Amino acid sequence: MKQINGDNPGNILNRLLYFFQCINNHKKGSDDSCEISNPYLTILNLDTFDKSPSRLLCDGLWNSIDYGNLKLQLNSDLNFFDIGCGSGRYGKLLKKISNQYFGSYTGLDIYKNDKYPVEFNHICSKAESGSQYINKKINFVISQSALKHIEKDTFVIEEITKKLCKNNTPFIQIHMVPASKCLWLYLWHGYRQYSKKNLSNISNQLKKKII
């Protein structure tokens, strides 16, 4: 069944059904199958004046990662692949904060933003085709507030994870997503938000199909 896109819901009926769609999605899965961590976050040296609280929280996590340790674990410089990259602003941020451990940044989106940095690679494509562009060098797949805009979000993660596994090299993925309570903050926006149950459901699907 085709989902309603909250970015363009259409008529009044679809606007009402959108909330049922999101709430139903929040209830999928089990609370007991997803671990919750409380990482220490720092905003030291981050620009904090033009960001929403949620975006600042996300940037705090990116800023708190031990990129040097990641390079050791992955046995390679960090080569980022950003799903739904938009203007490529996270390419600039990641290059800055990963510093000498930075290898490359490739952004994927359905269009190329005029502000996208010329120093980075860009791929014009739908997220559903993203796995086609994962080469053996890519070892760090990310998305920042993008999965909610992708109708087949689980499919995208599954296909990319399969491709990364086939490369037979260490990799990491980090996907920033809005919490279920954001439904009442943003109202019609994207296809969904993500609850603990929903994230557990996605994790279990990945384990069944890939691991």
ROSE-4610 file (N, C-alpha, C; in Angstrom, 1 decimal, always signed):
// ROSE-4610
residu = [M/M/M/K/K/K/Q/Q/Q/I/I/I/N/N/N/G/G/G/D/D/D/N/N/N/P/P/P/G/G/G/N/N/N/I/I/I/L/L/L/N/N/N/R/R/R/L/L/L/L/L/L/Y/Y/Y/F/F/F/F/F/F/Q/Q/Q/C/C/C/I/I/I/N/N/N/N/N/N/H/H/H/K/K/K/K/K/K/G/G/G/S/S/S/D/D/D/D/D/D/S/S/S/C/C/C/E/E/E/I/I/I/S/S/S/N/N/N/P/P/P/Y/Y/Y/L/L/L/T/T/T/I/I/I/L/L/L/N/N/N/L/L/L/D/D/D/T/T/T/F/F/F/D/D/D/K/K/K/S/S/S/P/P/P/S/S/S/R/R/R/L/L/L/L/L/L/C/C/C/D/D/D/G/G/G/L/L/L/W/W/W/N/N/N/S/S/S/I/I/I/D/D/D/Y/Y/Y/G/G/G/N/N/N/L/L/L/K/K/K/L/L/L/Q/Q/Q/L/L/L/N/N/N/S/S/S/D/D/D/L/L/L/N/N/N/F/F/F/F/F/F/D/D/D/I/I/I/G/G/G/C/C/C/G/G/G/S/S/S/G/G/G/R/R/R/Y/Y/Y/G/G/G/K/K/K/L/L/L/L/L/L/K/K/K/K/K/K/I/I/I/S/S/S/N/N/N/Q/Q/Q/Y/Y/Y/F/F/F/G/G/G/S/S/S/Y/Y/Y/T/T/T/G/G/G/L/L/L/D/D/D/I/I/I/Y/Y/Y/K/K/K/N/N/N/D/D/D/K/K/K/Y/Y/Y/P/P/P/V/V/V/E/E/E/F/F/F/N/N/N/H/H/H/I/I/I/C/C/C/S/S/S/K/K/K/A/A/A/E/E/E/S/S/S/G/G/G/S/S/S/Q/Q/Q/Y/Y/Y/I/I/I/N/N/N/K/K/K/K/K/K/I/I/I/N/N/N/F/F/F/V/V/V/I/I/I/S/S/S/Q/Q/Q/S/S/S/A/A/A/L/L/L/K/K/K/H/H/H/I/I/I/E/E/E/K/K/K/D/D/D/T/T/T/F/F/F/V/V/V/I/I/I/E/E/E/E/E/E/I/I/I/T/T/T/K/K/K/K/K/K/L/L/L/C/C/C/K/K/K/N/N/N/N/N/N/T/T/T/P/P/P/F/F/F/I/I/I/Q/Q/Q/I/I/I/H/H/H/M/M/M/V/V/V/P/P/P/A/A/A/S/S/S/K/K/K/C/C/C/L/L/L/W/W/W/L/L/L/Y/Y/Y/L/L/L/W/W/W/H/H/H/G/G/G/Y/Y/Y/R/R/R/Q/Q/Q/Y/Y/Y/S/S/S/K/K/K/K/K/K/N/N/N/L/L/L/S/S/S/N/N/N/I/I/I/S/S/S/N/N/N/Q/Q/Q/L/L/L/K/K/K/K/K/K/K/K/K/I/I/I/I/I/I]
num = [1/1/1/2/2/2/3/3/3/4/4/4/5/5/5/6/6/6/7/7/7/8/8/8/9/9/9/10/10/10/11/11/11/12/12/12/13/13/13/14/14/14/15/15/15/16/16/16/17/17/17/18/18/18/19/19/19/20/20/20/21/21/21/22/22/22/23/23/23/24/24/24/25/25/25/26/26/26/27/27/27/28/28/28/29/29/29/30/30/30/31/31/31/32/32/32/33/33/33/34/34/34/35/35/35/36/36/36/37/37/37/38/38/38/39/39/39/40/40/40/41/41/41/42/42/42/43/43/43/44/44/44/45/45/45/46/46/46/47/47/47/48/48/48/49/49/49/50/50/50/51/51/51/52/52/52/53/53/53/54/54/54/55/55/55/56/56/56/57/57/57/58/58/58/59/59/59/60/60/60/61/61/61/62/62/62/63/63/63/64/64/64/65/65/65/66/66/66/67/67/67/68/68/68/69/69/69/70/70/70/71/71/71/72/72/72/73/73/73/74/74/74/75/75/75/76/76/76/77/77/77/78/78/78/79/79/79/80/80/80/81/81/81/82/82/82/83/83/83/84/84/84/85/85/85/86/86/86/87/87/87/88/88/88/89/89/89/90/90/90/91/91/91/92/92/92/93/93/93/94/94/94/95/95/95/96/96/96/97/97/97/98/98/98/99/99/99/100/100/100/101/101/101/102/102/102/103/103/103/104/104/104/105/105/105/106/106/106/107/107/107/108/108/108/109/109/109/110/110/110/111/111/111/112/112/112/113/113/113/114/114/114/115/115/115/116/116/116/117/117/117/118/118/118/119/119/119/120/120/120/121/121/121/122/122/122/123/123/123/124/124/124/125/125/125/126/126/126/127/127/127/128/128/128/129/129/129/130/130/130/131/131/131/132/132/132/133/133/133/134/134/134/135/135/135/136/136/136/137/137/137/138/138/138/139/139/139/140/140/140/141/141/141/142/142/142/143/143/143/144/144/144/145/145/145/146/146/146/147/147/147/148/148/148/149/149/149/150/150/150/151/151/151/152/152/152/153/153/153/154/154/154/155/155/155/156/156/156/157/157/157/158/158/158/159/159/159/160/160/160/161/161/161/162/162/162/163/163/163/164/164/164/165/165/165/166/166/166/167/167/167/168/168/168/169/169/169/170/170/170/171/171/171/172/172/172/173/173/173/174/174/174/175/175/175/176/176/176/177/177/177/178/178/178/179/179/179/180/180/180/181/181/181/182/182/182/183/183/183/184/184/184/185/185/185/186/186/186/187/187/187/188/188/188/189/189/189/190/190/190/191/191/191/192/192/192/193/193/193/194/194/194/195/195/195/196/196/196/197/197/197/198/198/198/199/199/199/200/200/200/201/201/201/202/202/202/203/203/203/204/204/204/205/205/205/206/206/206/207/207/207/208/208/208/209/209/209/210/210/210/211/211/211]
x = [+0.8/+0.0/+0.9/+0.6/+1.4/+1.2/+2.3/+2.2/+1.9/+1.4/+1.1/+2.4/+2.8/+4.0/+3.5/+3.9/+3.5/+4.0/+5.0/+5.5/+4.6/+3.7/+2.7/+1.5/+0.8/-0.3/-1.5/-1.7/-2.9/-4.2/-5.2/-6.6/-6.7/-7.9/-8.1/-8.1/-8.7/-8.7/-7.3/-6.4/-5.0/-4.3/-4.7/-4.1/-4.5/-5.7/-6.2/-5.6/-5.6/-5.0/-3.5/-2.9/-1.4/-1.1/-1.9/-1.7/-1.9/-2.9/-3.1/-1.9/-1.4/-0.3/+1.0/+1.2/+2.4/+2.2/+1.1/+0.9/+0.9/+0.4/+0.5/+1.9/+2.7/+4.1/+4.9/+4.5/+5.2/+5.0/+3.9/+3.6/+4.2/+4.9/+5.5/+6.7/+6.8/+8.0/+7.8/+8.9/+8.9/+9.9/+9.5/+10.3/+11.6/+11.5/+12.6/+13.8/+13.6/+14.7/+15.5/+15.5/+16.4/+17.1/+18.4/+19.2/+19.2/+19.1/+19.2/+20.5/+21.3/+22.5/+22.4/+23.2/+23.2/+24.7/+25.1/+26.4/+26.7/+27.9/+28.3/+28.5/+27.8/+27.9/+28.6/+29.3/+30.0/+29.7/+29.4/+29.2/+30.4/+31.5/+32.7/+33.2/+33.4/+33.8/+32.8/+31.5/+30.4/+29.8/+29.3/+28.5/+27.1/+26.7/+25.4/+24.3/+24.6/+23.7/+22.6/+22.7/+21.7/+21.1/+21.0/+20.5/+19.3/+18.4/+17.3/+17.9/+17.1/+17.6/+17.9/+17.0/+17.3/+18.5/+18.7/+19.9/+21.1/+21.1/+22.2/+22.6/+21.5/+21.7/+22.4/+22.0/+22.6/+24.0/+24.3/+25.7/+26.5/+25.9/+26.7/+27.2/+26.4/+26.8/+27.9/+27.7/+28.8/+30.1/+30.0/+31.2/+31.8/+31.1/+31.6/+32.2/+32.2/+32.7/+34.2/+34.8/+36.2/+36.7/+36.9/+37.2/+38.6/+39.5/+40.8/+40.6/+39.8/+39.5/+38.8/+37.9/+37.2/+38.1/+39.1/+40.0/+40.8/+41.1/+41.8/+40.9/+39.7/+38.7/+38.4/+38.3/+38.0/+39.3/+40.4/+41.7/+41.8/+41.3/+41.3/+40.9/+41.2/+40.7/+39.2/+38.5/+37.0/+36.4/+35.7/+35.2/+33.6/+33.1/+31.6/+30.8/+29.6/+28.5/+27.3/+26.8/+25.7/+24.4/+23.4/+22.1/+21.2/+20.8/+20.0/+20.8/+21.9/+22.9/+22.5/+21.5/+21.1/+22.3/+22.6/+23.6/+25.0/+25.2/+26.5/+27.2/+26.4/+26.9/+27.6/+27.1/+27.7/+29.0/+29.2/+30.5/+31.6/+31.2/+32.1/+32.3/+31.2/+31.3/+32.2/+31.9/+32.7/+34.1/+34.4/+35.8/+36.5/+35.8/+36.4/+36.7/+35.6/+35.8/+36.5/+36.5/+37.3/+38.8/+39.0/+40.4/+41.3/+42.4/+43.4/+42.9/+41.7/+41.2/+40.2/+40.0/+39.0/+39.7/+38.9/+39.3/+38.6/+37.2/+36.4/+35.0/+34.2/+32.8/+32.1/+31.1/+30.2/+28.8/+28.1/+26.7/+25.8/+24.6/+23.6/+22.3/+21.7/+20.4/+19.7/+18.4/+17.7/+18.0/+18.7/+19.1/+20.4/+21.1/+22.3/+22.1/+22.2/+22.0/+23.1/+22.7/+23.6/+24.8/+24.6/+25.6/+26.5/+26.3/+27.0/+28.5/+29.4/+30.9/+31.5/+32.2/+32.8/+33.9/+34.4/+35.5/+35.0/+33.7/+33.1/+32.4/+32.4/+31.7/+30.2/+29.4/+27.9/+27.3/+26.2/+25.5/+24.0/+23.5/+22.1/+21.3/+20.6/+19.9/+18.9/+17.9/+17.0/+17.8/+17.4/+18.0/+17.8/+16.7/+16.5/+17.6/+18.3/+19.4/+20.7/+20.8/+22.0/+23.0/+22.6/+23.6/+24.4/+23.9/+24.7/+25.9/+26.0/+27.1/+28.0/+27.8/+28.7/+29.9/+31.1/+32.3/+33.0/+34.1/+34.8/+35.6/+35.7/+36.3/+35.4/+34.1/+33.1/+33.1/+33.2/+33.2/+32.4/+31.7/+31.0/+29.7/+28.6/+27.4/+26.5/+26.1/+25.3/+24.0/+23.1/+22.0/+21.6/+21.3/+21.0/+19.6/+18.6/+17.2/+16.7/+17.1/+16.7/+15.8/+16.0/+15.2/+13.7/+13.3/+11.8/+11.2/+12.0/+11.6/+11.6/+12.1/+12.3/+11.2/+10.3/+9.2/+9.7/+10.7/+11.2/+12.4/+12.3/+13.5/+14.2/+13.4/+14.1/+14.7/+14.1/+14.7/+16.1/+16.1/+17.4/+18.5/+18.2/+19.2/+19.6/+18.6/+18.9/+19.9/+19.6/+20.4/+21.8/+21.9/+23.2/+24.0/+23.3/+24.1/+24.5/+23.7/+24.1/+25.3/+25.3/+26.5/+27.7/+27.6/+28.7/+29.3/+28.4/+28.8/+29.6/+29.1/+29.7/+31.2/+31.4/+32.7/+33.7/+33.2/+34.0/+35.1/+34.8/+35.6/+34.8/+35.5/+34.7/+34.0/+32.8/+32.1/+31.2/+30.7/+29.8/+28.7/+27.5/+26.4/+25.8/+25.5/+24.8/+23.7/+22.4/+21.3/+20.6/+20.5/+19.8/+18.3/+17.4/+16.0/+15.2/+14.0/+13.2/+12.4/+12.2/+11.5/+10.0/+9.2/+7.8/+7.0/+7.5/+6.8/+6.9/+7.8/+7.9/+6.7/+5.9/+4.7/+3.8/+3.8/+2.9/+3.7/+5.0/+5.7/+5.7/+6.0/+6.1/+4.8/+3.9/+2.6/+2.9/+2.6/+2.8/+4.2/+5.0/+6.4/+7.0/+7.4/+8.0/+7.0/+7.4/+6.5/+6.3/+7.2/+7.1/+8.1/+8.0/+9.0/+9.4/+10.2/+10.7/+10.6/+9.9/+9.8/+10.8/+10.9/+11.8/+11.3/+10.0/+9.4/+9.8/+9.6/+9.8/+11.3/+12.2/+13.6/+14.0/+13.3/+13.5/+13.1/+12.0/+11.4/+12.4/+12.9/+13.9/+15.2/+15.6/+16.8/+16.6/+15.4/+15.1/+15.0/+14.5/+14.4/+15.8/+16.7/+18.0/+18.7/+18.5/+19.2/+18.7/+17.4/+16.8/+17.3/+17.4/+17.7/+19.2/+20.0/+21.4/+22.4/+22.2/+23.1/+22.9]
y = [-1.2/+0.0/+1.2/+2.1/+3.4/+4.3/+4.8/+5.6/+7.1/+7.8/+9.3/+10.0/+10.9/+11.8/+13.0/+13.2/+14.4/+15.7/+15.6/+16.9/+17.4/+16.5/+16.9/+16.0/+16.1/+15.1/+15.2/+16.3/+16.4/+16.8/+16.1/+16.5/+16.3/+16.8/+16.7/+15.3/+14.4/+13.0/+12.4/+12.7/+12.2/+12.9/+14.1/+14.8/+14.2/+13.7/+13.0/+11.6/+10.9/+9.5/+9.5/+10.6/+10.7/+10.4/+10.9/+10.7/+9.3/+8.6/+7.2/+6.4/+6.8/+6.1/+6.2/+7.3/+7.5/+6.8/+6.9/+6.3/+4.8/+4.2/+2.8/+2.3/+3.1/+2.8/+2.9/+3.8/+3.9/+2.6/+1.9/+0.8/-0.5/-0.5/-1.8/-2.1/-3.4/-3.9/-4.1/-4.2/-4.5/-3.5/-3.0/-2.2/-2.9/-4.2/-4.9/-5.3/-5.0/-5.5/-4.4/-3.3/-2.2/-1.5/-1.5/-0.9/+0.6/+1.3/+2.7/+3.1/+3.9/+4.4/+5.9/+6.3/+7.8/+8.3/+8.6/+9.0/+10.4/+10.7/+12.0/+12.9/+14.0/+14.9/+16.2/+16.7/+18.0/+18.9/+20.2/+21.1/+22.1/+21.7/+22.5/+22.8/+24.0/+24.5/+24.3/+24.1/+24.0/+25.4/+25.7/+26.9/+26.6/+27.3/+27.0/+28.1/+29.0/+30.2/+30.0/+29.2/+29.1/+27.7/+27.0/+25.6/+25.4/+24.5/+24.2/+23.3/+23.1/+22.2/+20.8/+20.2/+18.9/+18.8/+19.8/+19.8/+19.9/+20.8/+20.9/+19.7/+18.9/+17.6/+16.7/+16.6/+15.7/+16.1/+17.4/+17.9/+17.6/+17.6/+17.3/+15.8/+14.9/+13.5/+13.4/+14.0/+14.0/+14.5/+15.5/+16.2/+15.4/+14.4/+13.6/+12.3/+11.9/+10.6/+10.6/+9.5/+9.4/+8.9/+9.8/+9.4/+8.7/+9.1/+8.4/+6.9/+6.6/+5.2/+4.5/+5.2/+4.6/+4.2/+5.1/+4.8/+3.5/+3.3/+2.1/+0.9/+1.0/-0.1/-0.5/+0.6/+0.3/+0.1/+0.3/+0.1/+0.9/+2.1/+3.0/+4.4/+5.3/+6.7/+6.6/+7.6/+7.5/+8.1/+7.2/+7.6/+7.6/+8.8/+9.0/+8.9/+8.3/+8.3/+8.8/+9.9/+10.6/+10.5/+9.8/+9.6/+10.8/+11.5/+12.7/+13.8/+14.1/+15.0/+16.5/+16.9/+18.3/+19.1/+20.2/+21.1/+20.6/+19.5/+18.9/+19.6/+20.2/+20.9/+19.9/+18.7/+17.7/+17.2/+17.3/+17.0/+18.0/+19.2/+20.2/+20.0/+19.7/+19.5/+18.2/+17.1/+15.9/+16.0/+16.7/+16.9/+17.7/+18.7/+19.5/+18.7/+18.0/+17.3/+16.0/+15.4/+14.1/+14.4/+15.6/+16.1/+15.2/+14.8/+14.0/+12.6/+12.2/+10.9/+10.9/+12.0/+12.2/+11.7/+10.8/+10.4/+11.0/+10.8/+11.4/+11.5/+12.3/+12.5/+12.4/+11.6/+11.5/+11.7/+12.6/+12.9/+12.4/+11.8/+11.3/+12.0/+12.6/+13.2/+13.2/+13.5/+13.5/+14.8/+15.7/+16.9/+17.4/+18.3/+18.9/+20.3/+20.5/+21.9/+22.8/+24.1/+25.1/+25.3/+25.1/+25.4/+24.1/+23.1/+21.8/+22.1/+21.8/+22.1/+21.3/+22.0/+21.4/+20.4/+20.5/+19.5/+18.1/+17.9/+16.6/+16.0/+14.7/+13.9/+14.1/+14.1/+14.1/+13.2/+12.5/+11.6/+12.0/+12.2/+12.6/+11.3/+10.8/+9.6/+9.5/+8.6/+8.3/+7.4/+7.5/+6.8/+5.3/+4.9/+3.4/+2.8/+3.7/+3.2/+3.4/+3.8/+4.2/+3.1/+1.8/+0.7/+0.5/+1.0/+0.9/+1.7/+2.7/+3.6/+3.4/+2.3/+2.0/+1.2/+1.9/+1.2/+0.6/-0.1/-0.8/+0.2/+1.4/+2.4/+3.0/+3.0/+3.5/+2.7/+3.3/+2.6/+3.3/+4.4/+5.2/+5.7/+5.1/+5.5/+6.3/+7.5/+8.3/+8.8/+9.2/+10.1/+11.0/+12.2/+13.2/+13.7/+13.3/+13.7/+13.5/+12.4/+12.1/+10.9/+9.9/+8.6/+8.9/+9.9/+10.1/+10.6/+11.0/+11.5/+10.4/+9.2/+8.1/+7.1/+6.8/+5.9/+4.5/+4.0/+2.6/+2.7/+3.3/+3.5/+2.2/+1.2/-0.1/-0.7/-0.7/-1.3/-0.6/+0.7/+1.4/+0.9/+0.9/+0.4/-1.0/-1.9/-3.3/-3.4/-2.7/-2.9/-2.3/-1.2/-0.6/-1.5/-2.1/-3.0/-4.2/-4.8/-6.0/-5.7/-4.5/-4.1/-3.9/-3.3/-3.1/-4.5/-5.4/-6.7/-7.5/-7.3/-7.9/-7.4/-6.2/-5.6/-6.3/-7.0/-7.8/-6.9/-5.7/-4.8/-4.2/-3.7/-3.1/-1.9/-1.6/-0.4/+0.0/+1.2/+1.7/+2.5/+2.5/+3.3/+4.1/+5.4/+6.2/+6.9/+6.8/+7.4/+8.2/+9.5/+10.4/+10.5/+10.2/+10.2/+10.9/+11.5/+12.2/+11.2/+11.6/+10.7/+10.8/+9.8/+9.8/+11.0/+11.6/+12.8/+14.0/+13.9/+15.0/+15.1/+14.1/+14.1/+15.3/+15.6/+16.7/+18.0/+18.0/+19.2/+19.7/+18.8/+19.1/+18.9/+18.1/+17.7/+17.0/+17.6/+16.9/+17.1/+16.1/+16.2/+14.8/+14.5/+13.2/+12.1/+10.9/+9.7/+9.3/+9.6/+9.0/+9.6/+9.2/+9.4/+8.1/+8.0/+6.7/+6.5/+5.5/+5.2/+4.1/+3.8/+2.7/+1.4/+1.2/-0.1/-0.2/+0.9/+1.0/+0.7/+1.3/+1.0/-0.4/-1.0/-2.4/-3.3/-2.9/-3.7/-3.6/-2.4/-2.3/-3.1/-3.1/-3.8/-5.3/-5.8/-7.2/-7.7/-6.8/-7.2/-7.3/-6.4/-6.4/-7.7/-8.1/-9.3/-10.6/-10.6/-11.7/-11.8/-10.7/-10.7/-10.6/-10.2/-9.9/-10.8/-10.8/-11.4/-12.9]
z = [+0.0/+0.0/+0.0/-0.9/-1.1/+0.1/+0.7/+1.9/+1.5/+2.4/+2.2/+2.6/+1.7/+1.9/+2.6/+3.8/+4.6/+4.0/+3.2/+2.5/+1.5/+1.0/+0.0/+0.1/+1.3/+1.6/+0.7/+0.0/-0.9/-0.1/-0.4/+0.1/+1.6/+2.1/+3.6/+4.1/+3.3/+3.8/+4.0/+3.1/+3.2/+4.4/+4.6/+5.8/+7.1/+7.2/+8.4/+8.5/+7.3/+7.3/+7.6/+7.3/+7.6/+9.0/+9.9/+11.4/+11.8/+11.2/+11.5/+10.9/+9.8/+9.1/+10.1/+10.6/+11.4/+12.8/+13.4/+14.7/+14.6/+13.5/+13.2/+13.1/+12.4/+12.2/+13.5/+14.4/+15.7/+16.5/+16.3/+17.2/+16.7/+15.5/+15.0/+15.9/+16.1/+16.8/+18.3/+19.0/+20.5/+21.2/+22.4/+23.2/+23.7/+23.7/+24.4/+23.5/+22.2/+21.3/+20.7/+21.4/+20.9/+22.1/+22.1/+23.2/+23.1/+24.2/+24.2/+25.0/+24.4/+25.0/+25.3/+26.3/+26.6/+26.4/+25.2/+25.0/+25.5/+25.9/+26.3/+25.0/+25.0/+23.8/+24.2/+23.2/+23.4/+22.2/+22.4/+21.3/+21.2/+21.9/+21.8/+20.4/+20.1/+18.7/+17.6/+18.0/+17.0/+16.9/+15.7/+15.6/+16.1/+17.1/+17.8/+17.6/+16.7/+16.7/+15.6/+14.7/+13.6/+13.5/+14.6/+14.6/+15.5/+15.1/+16.0/+17.1/+18.2/+19.3/+18.8/+18.0/+17.5/+16.6/+15.7/+14.9/+15.7/+16.7/+17.6/+18.3/+18.7/+19.4/+18.5/+17.2/+16.2/+16.0/+15.8/+15.6/+16.8/+18.0/+19.2/+19.1/+18.6/+18.5/+17.4/+16.2/+15.2/+15.8/+16.6/+17.2/+18.3/+18.8/+20.0/+19.6/+18.4/+17.9/+18.0/+18.4/+18.4/+17.0/+16.1/+14.7/+14.6/+15.5/+15.5/+15.8/+16.8/+17.1/+16.0/+15.4/+14.2/+13.1/+12.8/+11.8/+12.1/+13.4/+13.8/+13.6/+14.0/+13.9/+12.5/+11.6/+10.2/+9.4/+10.0/+9.3/+8.0/+8.0/+6.8/+7.2/+6.4/+6.5/+6.4/+6.9/+6.9/+5.6/+4.9/+3.6/+3.7/+3.8/+4.1/+2.8/+3.0/+2.0/+2.6/+2.2/+2.8/+2.0/+2.5/+1.9/+2.1/+1.1/+1.2/+1.7/+1.0/+1.4/+1.4/+0.6/+0.5/+0.0/+0.8/+0.4/+0.6/+1.2/+1.5/+2.7/+3.6/+4.7/+5.7/+5.7/+6.6/+6.1/+4.8/+4.3/+4.9/+4.9/+5.5/+7.0/+7.7/+9.2/+9.5/+8.7/+9.0/+8.6/+7.6/+7.2/+8.3/+8.9/+9.9/+11.2/+11.7/+13.0/+12.9/+11.8/+11.7/+11.3/+10.9/+10.7/+9.9/+10.5/+9.7/+9.4/+10.0/+9.7/+8.5/+8.0/+6.9/+5.6/+4.9/+3.6/+2.4/+2.4/+1.3/+1.8/+1.0/+1.3/-0.1/-0.1/-1.3/-0.9/-1.5/-1.2/-2.3/-1.9/-2.8/-2.5/-3.6/-3.5/-4.8/-4.9/-6.1/-7.0/-6.4/-7.1/-6.5/-7.2/-6.7/-6.3/-5.0/-4.4/-5.0/-5.3/-5.8/-4.9/-3.6/-2.6/-2.3/-3.0/-2.7/-3.0/-2.1/-2.3/-3.4/-4.3/-5.4/-5.1/-3.9/-3.5/-3.2/-3.1/-2.8/-4.0/-4.0/-5.0/-4.8/-5.8/-5.7/-6.7/-6.3/-7.1/-7.2/-8.3/-8.5/-8.7/-7.7/-7.7/-6.6/-6.7/-5.6/-4.6/-3.3/-2.3/-2.5/-3.1/-3.4/-4.3/-5.0/-5.9/-5.3/-4.0/-3.4/-3.3/-3.2/-3.0/-4.3/-5.4/-6.7/-6.7/-5.8/-5.8/-4.6/-3.8/-2.7/-3.3/-3.3/-3.8/-2.6/-2.9/-1.8/-0.9/-1.3/-0.4/+0.7/+0.4/+1.3/+2.6/+3.8/+5.0/+6.1/+5.8/+6.8/+6.1/+6.2/+5.6/+6.7/+6.3/+7.2/+6.5/+7.3/+6.8/+8.0/+7.6/+8.6/+8.3/+9.1/+9.0/+7.6/+6.9/+5.5/+5.4/+6.3/+6.1/+6.2/+6.9/+7.0/+5.7/+4.8/+3.5/+2.4/+2.8/+1.9/+2.1/+1.1/+1.3/+1.7/+1.1/+1.3/+2.2/+3.4/+4.2/+4.6/+5.0/+5.4/+4.2/+3.1/+1.9/+1.5/+1.7/+1.4/+2.3/+3.6/+4.5/+4.3/+4.0/+3.7/+2.5/+1.4/+0.2/+0.4/+1.1/+1.3/+2.3/+3.3/+4.2/+3.5/+2.6/+1.8/+1.0/+0.4/-0.5/+0.4/+1.5/+2.4/+2.9/+3.2/+3.6/+2.5/+1.3/+0.2/-0.1/+0.3/+0.2/+1.1/+2.1/+3.1/+3.7/+4.1/+4.8/+5.9/+7.0/+8.2/+7.7/+8.3/+8.0/+9.2/+9.2/+10.2/+9.5/+10.1/+9.6/+10.8/+10.6/+11.6/+10.8/+11.3/+10.7/+11.8/+11.6/+12.5/+12.1/+13.0/+12.6/+13.7/+13.3/+14.3/+15.2/+16.5/+17.4/+17.1/+17.6/+17.3/+17.7/+18.8/+19.3/+18.4/+17.4/+16.4/+15.5/+15.5/+14.7/+15.1/+16.4/+16.9/+16.8/+16.6/+16.4/+15.0/+14.0/+12.6/+11.9/+12.4/+11.8/+10.5/+9.3/+8.0/+7.5/+7.7/+7.3/+7.1/+5.9/+5.6/+5.7/+5.6/+5.7/+7.1/+8.0/+9.3/+10.3/+11.6/+12.6/+13.1/+14.1/+14.5/+16.0/+16.4/+17.9/+18.2/+19.5/+19.9/+19.3/+19.3/+18.7/+17.2/+16.5/+15.1/+14.8/+15.5/+15.3/+15.6/+16.6/+16.9/+15.7/+15.1/+14.0/+12.8/+12.6/+11.5/+11.8/+13.0/+13.4/+13.2/+13.6/+13.5/+12.1/+11.2/+9.8/+9.2/+9.6/+9.0/+9.5/+10.7/+11.2/+10.5/+10.2/+9.5/+8.0/+7.4/+5.9/+5.6/+6.6/+6.2/+7.1/+8.4/+9.3/+9.2]
